[in-house]
Amino acid sequence: MTGEERTASVDFSHLESYVAGDRSIVREVLSLFSDQARTVLPSLNPDASNEDWRNAAHSLKGSALGIGAFALAEACSEAEAARDASVEVKRGARARVADLLGGALADIAAYTRG
């Protein structure tokens, strides 16, 4: 995959532009994102306090924006805004975030293998 290609989940050229195309740095940042995302997702718990919910959504949103996972960042922003919503609404928001995160992690795995 070249830096010009864009997947449905991650725009790798976005991240590559910040590191002048240095693939070793891109891989390191993507690895850090993957580790952080797997840690933060369990914190996006609909039964958690509104503040914990917002913090988890906000943290993942910032990381997603940094790597070019814009749809994931948008879903996180919507989840962040739903901090005062019902548990049912939060469950739906978490499911969307988890689905988009899964797609991003799959794209990252494919990118780093390439």
DSSP file (Angstrom, degrees, kcal/mol; ACC not computed):
  #  RESIDUE AA STRUCTURE BP1 BP2  ACC     N-H-->O    O-->H-N    N-H-->O    O-->H-N    TCO  KAPPA ALPHA  PHI   PSI    X-CA   Y-CA   Z-CA
    1    1 A M              0   0    0      0, 0.0     2,-0.2     0, 0.0   113,-0.0   0.000 360.0 360.0 360.0 133.6    0.0    0.0    0.0
    2    2 A T    >   -     0   0    0      1,-0.1     3,-1.2     4,-0.0    11,-0.1  -0.506 360.0-106.3 -95.4 168.3    1.4    3.4   -0.9
    3    3 A G  T 3  S+     0   0    0      1,-0.2    10,-0.2    -2,-0.2    13,-0.1   0.695 117.5  62.9 -65.4 -18.2    0.9    6.6    1.0
    4    4 A E  T 3  S+     0   0    0      8,-0.1    -1,-0.2     9,-0.1     2,-0.2   0.706  85.7  91.2 -79.8 -20.2   -1.5    7.7   -1.7
    5    5 A E    <   -     0   0    0     -3,-1.2     8,-0.5     7,-0.0     2,-0.4  -0.486  59.3-161.3 -80.9 147.2   -4.0    5.0   -1.0
    6    6 A R        -     0   0    0     -2,-0.2     5,-0.2     5,-0.1     2,-0.2  -0.991   3.3-153.0-128.1 132.4   -6.8    5.5    1.4
    7    7 A T        -     0   0    0      3,-1.8    97,-0.0    -2,-0.4   100,-0.0  -0.470  33.5-105.1 -94.0 173.0   -8.8    2.7    3.1
    8    8 A A  S    S+     0   0    0     -2,-0.2    63,-0.2     1,-0.2     3,-0.1   0.802 117.7  33.0 -66.8 -28.1  -12.3    3.0    4.3
    9    9 A S  S    S+     0   0    0      1,-0.3     2,-0.4    94,-0.2    63,-0.4   0.807 122.3  29.1-101.2 -34.0  -11.1    3.1    8.0
   10   10 A V        -     0   0    0     59,-0.2    -3,-1.8    93,-0.1     2,-1.1  -0.993  55.4-149.3-136.8 132.4   -7.8    4.9    8.0
   11   11 A D    >>  -     0   0    0     57,-2.2     3,-1.3    -2,-0.4     4,-0.8  -0.800  20.2-177.7 -96.0  91.0   -6.2    7.6    5.8
   12   12 A F  H 3> S+     0   0    0     -2,-1.1     4,-2.7    -7,-0.3     5,-0.2   0.783  75.8  66.8 -65.1 -26.9   -2.6    6.5    6.2
   13   13 A S  H 3> S+     0   0    0     -8,-0.5     4,-1.9     1,-0.2    -1,-0.3   0.813  93.7  61.8 -63.8 -27.3   -1.4    9.4    4.0
   14   14 A H  H <> S+     0   0    0     -3,-1.3     4,-0.7     2,-0.2    -1,-0.2   0.957 110.6  37.2 -60.4 -51.2   -2.6   11.7    6.8
   15   15 A L  H >X S+     0   0    0     -4,-0.8     3,-1.1    52,-0.5     4,-0.8   0.912 113.7  56.8 -68.0 -42.7   -0.1   10.2    9.3
   16   16 A E  H ><>S+     0   0    0     -4,-2.7     5,-2.7     1,-0.3     3,-0.7   0.839  99.5  60.8 -58.5 -33.7    2.6    9.8    6.7
   17   17 A S  H ><5S+     0   0    0     -4,-1.9     3,-0.5     1,-0.2    -1,-0.3   0.812 102.1  52.4 -66.0 -28.2    2.5   13.5    6.0
   18   18 A Y  H <<5S+     0   0    0     -3,-1.1    -1,-0.2    -4,-0.7    -2,-0.2   0.701 116.0  38.4 -78.9 -19.4    3.4   14.3    9.6
   19   19 A V  T X<5S-     0   0    0     -4,-0.8     3,-2.0    -3,-0.7    -1,-0.2   0.113 111.2-111.6-119.7  20.5    6.5   12.0    9.5
   20   20 A A  T < 5S-     0   0    0     -3,-0.5    -3,-0.2     1,-0.3     3,-0.1   0.826  74.0 -60.1  53.2  35.8    7.7   12.7    6.0
   21   21 A G  T 3 <S+     0   0    0     -5,-2.7     2,-1.0     1,-0.2    -1,-0.3   0.585  85.4 159.3  74.7  10.4    6.8    9.2    5.0
   22   22 A D    X>  -     0   0    0     -3,-2.0     4,-2.3    -6,-0.3     3,-0.5  -0.547  25.0-163.5 -71.1 103.5    9.1    7.5    7.5
   23   23 A R  H 3> S+     0   0    0     -2,-1.0     4,-2.7     1,-0.2     5,-0.2   0.795  83.8  58.9 -63.3 -29.9    7.5    4.0    7.7
   24   24 A S  H 3> S+     0   0    0      2,-0.2     4,-1.9     1,-0.2    -1,-0.2   0.902 109.5  43.6 -67.8 -37.7    9.3    3.1   10.9
   25   25 A I  H <> S+     0   0    0     -3,-0.5     4,-2.8     2,-0.2     5,-0.2   0.908 112.6  52.9 -71.1 -41.0    7.8    6.1   12.7
   26   26 A V  H  X S+     0   0    0     -4,-2.3     4,-2.7     1,-0.2     5,-0.2   0.937 110.1  48.3 -57.4 -47.2    4.4    5.3   11.1
   27   27 A R  H  X S+     0   0    0     -4,-2.7     4,-2.3     1,-0.2    -1,-0.2   0.899 111.5  50.0 -60.9 -41.1    4.6    1.8   12.3
   28   28 A E  H  X S+     0   0    0     -4,-1.9     4,-2.4     2,-0.2    -2,-0.2   0.931 112.3  46.5 -64.4 -44.9    5.5    2.9   15.8
   29   29 A V  H  X S+     0   0    0     -4,-2.8     4,-2.6     1,-0.2    -2,-0.2   0.910 112.9  50.0 -63.8 -42.2    2.6    5.4   16.0
   30   30 A L  H  X S+     0   0    0     -4,-2.7     4,-2.5    -5,-0.2    -1,-0.2   0.874 110.0  51.0 -64.8 -36.2    0.2    2.8   14.7
   31   31 A S  H  X S+     0   0    0     -4,-2.3     4,-2.4    -5,-0.2    -2,-0.2   0.919 110.8  48.2 -65.3 -43.4    1.4    0.3   17.3
   32   32 A L  H  X S+     0   0    0     -4,-2.4     4,-2.6     2,-0.2     5,-0.2   0.909 111.8  50.1 -62.9 -42.1    0.9    2.9   20.0
   33   33 A F  H  X S+     0   0    0     -4,-2.6     4,-3.2     2,-0.2     5,-0.2   0.945 110.4  49.7 -60.1 -48.0   -2.6    3.7   18.7
   34   34 A S  H  X S+     0   0    0     -4,-2.5     4,-2.0     1,-0.2    -2,-0.2   0.916 113.0  46.3 -59.3 -45.2   -3.5    0.0   18.6
   35   35 A D  H  X S+     0   0    0     -4,-2.4     4,-1.1     1,-0.2    -1,-0.2   0.932 115.4  45.9 -62.6 -46.1   -2.3   -0.6   22.2
   36   36 A Q  H  X S+     0   0    0     -4,-2.6     4,-2.7     1,-0.2     3,-0.4   0.907 110.8  52.8 -65.3 -41.9   -4.0    2.5   23.5
   37   37 A A  H  X S+     0   0    0     -4,-3.2     4,-2.4     1,-0.3    -1,-0.2   0.895 107.0  51.6 -63.0 -40.2   -7.3    1.7   21.7
   38   38 A R  H  < S+     0   0    0     -4,-2.0    -1,-0.3    -5,-0.2    -2,-0.2   0.774 114.3  45.1 -67.9 -24.5   -7.5   -1.8   23.1
   39   39 A T  H  < S+     0   0    0     -4,-1.1     4,-0.4    -3,-0.4    -2,-0.2   0.850 115.5  45.1 -83.3 -38.4   -7.0   -0.2   26.6
   40   40 A V  H >X S+     0   0    0     -4,-2.7     3,-1.3     1,-0.2     4,-0.8   0.857  97.7  70.7 -77.5 -35.7   -9.5    2.6   26.2
   41   41 A L  G >< S+     0   0    0     -4,-2.4     3,-1.4     1,-0.3    -1,-0.2   0.888  95.9  52.5 -54.3 -44.2  -12.3    0.7   24.6
   42   42 A P  G 34 S+     0   0    0      0, 0.0    -1,-0.3     0, 0.0    -2,-0.2   0.804 103.9  59.5 -61.8 -24.5  -13.2   -1.2   27.8
   43   43 A S  G <4 S+     0   0    0     -3,-1.3     2,-2.3    -4,-0.4    13,-0.2   0.683  82.5  84.0 -75.0 -17.1  -13.3    2.2   29.6
   44   44 A L    <<  +     0   0    0     -3,-1.4    -1,-0.2    -4,-0.8     9,-0.1  -0.477  66.7 156.7 -83.4  68.8  -16.1    3.2   27.2
   45   45 A N    >   -     0   0    0     -2,-2.3     3,-2.4     1,-0.1     8,-0.1  -0.862  44.8-146.2-103.4 118.8  -18.5    1.4   29.5
   46   46 A P  T 3  S+     0   0    0      0, 0.0    -1,-0.1     0, 0.0    44,-0.1   0.733 101.8  53.8 -57.3 -21.8  -22.2    2.6   29.3
   47   47 A D  T 3  S+     0   0    0     43,-0.1     3,-0.1    40,-0.0    40,-0.0   0.501  89.8 101.1 -90.1  -4.6  -22.5    1.9   33.0
   48   48 A A  S <  S-     0   0    0     -3,-2.4    -5,-0.0     1,-0.2    -4,-0.0  -0.215  88.7 -79.2 -72.8 168.5  -19.5    4.1   33.9
   49   49 A S     >  -     0   0    0      1,-0.1     4,-2.6     4,-0.0     5,-0.2  -0.267  42.6-110.9 -62.4 156.9  -19.9    7.6   35.3
   50   50 A N  H  > S+     0   0    0      1,-0.2     4,-2.5     2,-0.2     5,-0.2   0.875 119.3  51.1 -58.0 -38.1  -20.6   10.3   32.7
   51   51 A E  H  > S+     0   0    0      2,-0.2     4,-2.6     1,-0.2    -1,-0.2   0.912 109.9  47.5 -68.8 -43.1  -17.2   11.7   33.2
   52   52 A D  H  > S+     0   0    0      2,-0.2     4,-2.3     1,-0.2    -2,-0.2   0.904 112.7  50.8 -63.3 -40.6  -15.4    8.4   32.7
   53   53 A W  H  X S+     0   0    0     -4,-2.6     4,-2.4     2,-0.2     5,-0.2   0.948 112.4  46.0 -59.3 -50.1  -17.5    7.8   29.6
   54   54 A R  H  X S+     0   0    0     -4,-2.5     4,-2.9     1,-0.2     5,-0.2   0.908 111.5  51.8 -62.0 -43.2  -16.6   11.2   28.2
   55   55 A N  H  X S+     0   0    0     -4,-2.6     4,-2.5     2,-0.2    -1,-0.2   0.908 110.9  47.4 -61.6 -42.7  -12.9   10.9   29.0
   56   56 A A  H  X S+     0   0    0     -4,-2.3     4,-2.2   -13,-0.2     5,-0.2   0.937 114.8  45.5 -64.9 -46.2  -12.7    7.5   27.3
   57   57 A A  H  X S+     0   0    0     -4,-2.4     4,-2.1     1,-0.2    -2,-0.2   0.908 114.5  49.1 -63.3 -41.9  -14.5    8.8   24.2
   58   58 A H  H  X S+     0   0    0     -4,-2.9     4,-2.2    -5,-0.2    -2,-0.2   0.908 110.4  50.2 -65.2 -43.2  -12.4   11.9   24.1
   59   59 A S  H  X S+     0   0    0     -4,-2.5     4,-1.8    -5,-0.2    -2,-0.2   0.932 113.4  44.4 -61.5 -47.6   -9.1   10.1   24.4
   60   60 A L  H  X S+     0   0    0     -4,-2.2     4,-2.5     1,-0.2    -1,-0.2   0.863 109.9  57.2 -67.6 -35.4   -9.9    7.7   21.6
   61   61 A K  H  X S+     0   0    0     -4,-2.1     4,-2.4    -5,-0.2    -2,-0.2   0.936 107.1  48.0 -59.9 -47.2  -11.2   10.5   19.5
   62   62 A G  H  X S+     0   0    0     -4,-2.2     4,-1.7     1,-0.2    -1,-0.2   0.901 113.1  47.3 -62.2 -41.8   -7.9   12.4   19.7
   63   63 A S  H  X S+     0   0    0     -4,-1.8     4,-1.3     2,-0.2    -1,-0.2   0.901 111.0  51.7 -66.2 -40.9   -5.8    9.3   18.9
   64   64 A A  H  X>S+     0   0    0     -4,-2.5     5,-2.7     1,-0.2     4,-1.0   0.908 108.7  50.8 -63.8 -41.9   -8.1    8.4   15.9
   65   65 A L  H ><5S+     0   0    0     -4,-2.4     3,-0.5     1,-0.2    -1,-0.2   0.894 105.6  58.1 -61.4 -38.8   -7.7   11.9   14.5
   66   66 A G  H 3<5S+     0   0    0     -4,-1.7    -1,-0.2     1,-0.2    -2,-0.2   0.814 112.1  38.2 -62.9 -32.2   -4.0   11.7   14.8
   67   67 A I  H 3<5S-     0   0    0     -4,-1.3   -52,-0.5    -3,-0.4    -1,-0.2   0.527 118.8-103.1 -98.5  -5.3   -3.7    8.6   12.6
   68   68 A G  T <<5S+     0   0    0     -4,-1.0   -57,-2.2    -3,-0.5     2,-1.4   0.711  73.2 140.2  92.6  21.3   -6.4    9.6   10.1
   69   69 A A     >< +     0   0    0     -5,-2.7     4,-2.3   -59,-0.2   -59,-0.2  -0.620  20.7 163.8 -93.2  74.5   -9.2    7.3   11.3
   70   70 A F  H  >  +     0   0    0     -2,-1.4     4,-2.3     1,-0.2    -1,-0.2   0.847  66.5  51.2 -70.7 -37.5  -11.7   10.1   10.7
   71   71 A A  H  > S+     0   0    0    -62,-0.3     4,-2.2     2,-0.2    -1,-0.2   0.907 112.4  48.8 -65.6 -39.8  -14.9    8.0   10.8
   72   72 A L  H  > S+     0   0    0    -63,-0.4     4,-2.4     2,-0.2    -2,-0.2   0.919 110.2  51.4 -63.4 -43.4  -13.8    6.5   14.2
   73   73 A A  H  X S+     0   0    0     -4,-2.3     4,-2.2     1,-0.2    -2,-0.2   0.893 109.3  50.5 -61.0 -40.1  -13.1   10.0   15.5
   74   74 A E  H  X S+     0   0    0     -4,-2.3     4,-2.3     2,-0.2    -1,-0.2   0.914 110.1  49.5 -64.6 -42.4  -16.5   11.1   14.5
   75   75 A A  H  X S+     0   0    0     -4,-2.2     4,-2.3     1,-0.2    -2,-0.2   0.893 111.2  50.1 -63.3 -38.7  -18.1    8.2   16.2
   76   76 A C  H  X S+     0   0    0     -4,-2.4     4,-2.9     2,-0.2    -1,-0.2   0.880 108.4  52.7 -66.0 -38.0  -16.1    9.0   19.3
   77   77 A S  H  X S+     0   0    0     -4,-2.2     4,-2.1     2,-0.2    -2,-0.2   0.908 110.1  48.0 -63.4 -41.8  -17.2   12.6   19.2
   78   78 A E  H  X S+     0   0    0     -4,-2.3     4,-1.0     2,-0.2    -2,-0.2   0.891 112.5  48.9 -65.4 -39.3  -20.8   11.5   19.0
   79   79 A A  H >< S+     0   0    0     -4,-2.3     3,-0.5     2,-0.2    -2,-0.2   0.914 109.0  53.1 -65.3 -41.8  -20.2    9.1   22.0
   80   80 A E  H >< S+     0   0    0     -4,-2.9     3,-1.2     1,-0.3    -2,-0.2   0.904 108.2  50.2 -59.2 -41.7  -18.5   11.9   23.9
   81   81 A A  H 3< S+     0   0    0     -4,-2.1     3,-0.5     1,-0.3    -1,-0.3   0.723 103.2  62.2 -69.1 -21.3  -21.6   14.1   23.3
   82   82 A A  T X<  +     0   0    0     -4,-1.0     3,-2.3    -3,-0.5    -1,-0.3   0.201  65.5 117.0 -88.8  16.4  -23.8   11.3   24.6
   83   83 A R  T <  S+     0   0    0     -3,-1.2    -1,-0.2     1,-0.3   -30,-0.1   0.797  80.5  42.4 -59.5 -28.6  -22.3   11.3   28.0
   84   84 A D  T 3  S+     0   0    0     -3,-0.5    -1,-0.3   -34,-0.0    -2,-0.1   0.327  96.6 108.4 -96.9   7.5  -25.6   12.3   29.6
   85   85 A A  S <  S-     0   0    0     -3,-2.3    -3,-0.0     1,-0.2   -35,-0.0  -0.179  79.3 -80.6 -79.3 174.0  -27.6    9.9   27.5
   86   86 A S     >  -     0   0    0      1,-0.1     4,-2.3     4,-0.0     5,-0.2  -0.236  40.2-108.3 -69.4 162.8  -29.3    6.7   28.6
   87   87 A V  H  > S+     0   0    0      1,-0.2     4,-2.4     2,-0.2     5,-0.2   0.872 120.6  56.1 -59.6 -37.8  -27.4    3.5   29.0
   88   88 A E  H  > S+     0   0    0      2,-0.2     4,-1.9     1,-0.2    -1,-0.2   0.915 107.5  47.1 -62.5 -43.9  -29.2    2.2   25.8
   89   89 A V  H  > S+     0   0    0      1,-0.2     4,-2.3     2,-0.2    -1,-0.2   0.915 112.2  50.7 -63.5 -42.4  -28.0    5.2   23.8
   90   90 A K  H  X S+     0   0    0     -4,-2.3     4,-2.9     1,-0.2    -2,-0.2   0.875 106.3  55.1 -64.4 -36.9  -24.5    4.7   25.1
   91   91 A R  H  X S+     0   0    0     -4,-2.4     4,-2.4     2,-0.2    -1,-0.2   0.920 109.4  47.4 -61.2 -42.5  -24.6    1.0   24.2
   92   92 A G  H  X S+     0   0    0     -4,-1.9     4,-2.0     2,-0.2    -2,-0.2   0.909 112.6  48.8 -64.2 -41.9  -25.4    1.9   20.7
   93   93 A A  H  X S+     0   0    0     -4,-2.3     4,-2.4     1,-0.2    -2,-0.2   0.901 111.6  49.6 -64.6 -41.1  -22.6    4.5   20.6
   94   94 A R  H  X S+     0   0    0     -4,-2.9     4,-3.1     1,-0.2     5,-0.2   0.900 108.4  53.2 -65.0 -40.1  -20.1    2.0   22.0
   95   95 A A  H  X S+     0   0    0     -4,-2.4     4,-2.3     2,-0.2    -1,-0.2   0.902 110.2  47.7 -61.9 -40.7  -21.1   -0.6   19.4
   96   96 A R  H  X S+     0   0    0     -4,-2.0     4,-2.5     2,-0.2     5,-0.2   0.933 113.3  47.6 -65.9 -44.8  -20.5    1.9   16.6
   97   97 A V  H  X S+     0   0    0     -4,-2.4     4,-2.8     1,-0.2    -2,-0.2   0.934 112.7  49.2 -60.1 -46.4  -17.1    2.9   18.1
   98   98 A A  H  X S+     0   0    0     -4,-3.1     4,-2.4     1,-0.2    -1,-0.2   0.896 111.3  49.8 -62.2 -40.5  -16.2   -0.8   18.5
   99   99 A D  H  X S+     0   0    0     -4,-2.3     4,-1.8    -5,-0.2    -1,-0.2   0.940 114.5  43.2 -63.9 -47.6  -17.2   -1.6   15.0
  100  100 A L  H  X S+     0   0    0     -4,-2.5     4,-2.3     1,-0.2    -2,-0.2   0.862 112.8  53.4 -67.9 -35.3  -15.2    1.3   13.5
  101  101 A L  H  X S+     0   0    0     -4,-2.8     4,-3.0    -5,-0.2     5,-0.2   0.912 106.0  53.6 -64.6 -41.4  -12.3    0.5   15.7
  102  102 A G  H  X S+     0   0    0     -4,-2.4     4,-2.1     1,-0.2    -2,-0.2   0.909 109.7  48.1 -58.3 -42.4  -12.2   -3.1   14.5
  103  103 A G  H  X S+     0   0    0     -4,-1.8     4,-2.3     2,-0.2    -1,-0.2   0.908 112.1  48.9 -64.0 -42.4  -12.1   -1.9   11.0
  104  104 A A  H  X S+     0   0    0     -4,-2.3     4,-2.6     2,-0.2    -2,-0.2   0.914 111.2  49.3 -64.2 -43.0   -9.3    0.5   11.8
  105  105 A L  H  X S+     0   0    0     -4,-3.0     4,-2.4     2,-0.2    -1,-0.2   0.875 110.6  50.8 -66.0 -35.8   -7.3   -2.1   13.6
  106  106 A A  H  X S+     0   0    0     -4,-2.1     4,-2.2    -5,-0.2    -1,-0.2   0.920 111.7  47.5 -65.9 -42.6   -7.7   -4.5   10.6
  107  107 A D  H  X S+     0   0    0     -4,-2.3     4,-2.6     2,-0.2    -2,-0.2   0.891 111.2  51.6 -64.2 -39.0   -6.5   -1.8    8.2
  108  108 A I  H  X S+     0   0    0     -4,-2.6     4,-2.7     2,-0.2     5,-0.2   0.923 108.8  50.4 -63.3 -44.0   -3.6   -1.1   10.5
  109  109 A A  H  X S+     0   0    0     -4,-2.4     4,-1.3     1,-0.2    -2,-0.2   0.917 113.0  46.3 -60.6 -43.2   -2.6   -4.8   10.6
  110  110 A A  H  X S+     0   0    0     -4,-2.2     4,-1.2     1,-0.2    -2,-0.2   0.906 113.2  49.9 -65.6 -41.4   -2.8   -5.0    6.8
  111  111 A Y  H  < S+     0   0    0     -4,-2.6     3,-0.4     1,-0.2    -2,-0.2   0.919 110.6  48.2 -63.7 -45.0   -0.8   -1.8    6.4
  112  112 A T  H  < S+     0   0    0     -4,-2.7    -1,-0.2     1,-0.2    -2,-0.2   0.745 109.5  53.4 -73.6 -21.6    2.0   -2.9    8.8
  113  113 A R  H  <        0   0    0     -4,-1.3    -1,-0.2    -5,-0.2    -2,-0.2   0.779 360.0 360.0 -76.0 -26.5    2.3   -6.2    7.1
  114  114 A G     <        0   0    0     -4,-1.2    -1,-0.2    -3,-0.4    -2,-0.2   0.446 360.0 360.0 -78.2 360.0    2.7   -4.5    3.7
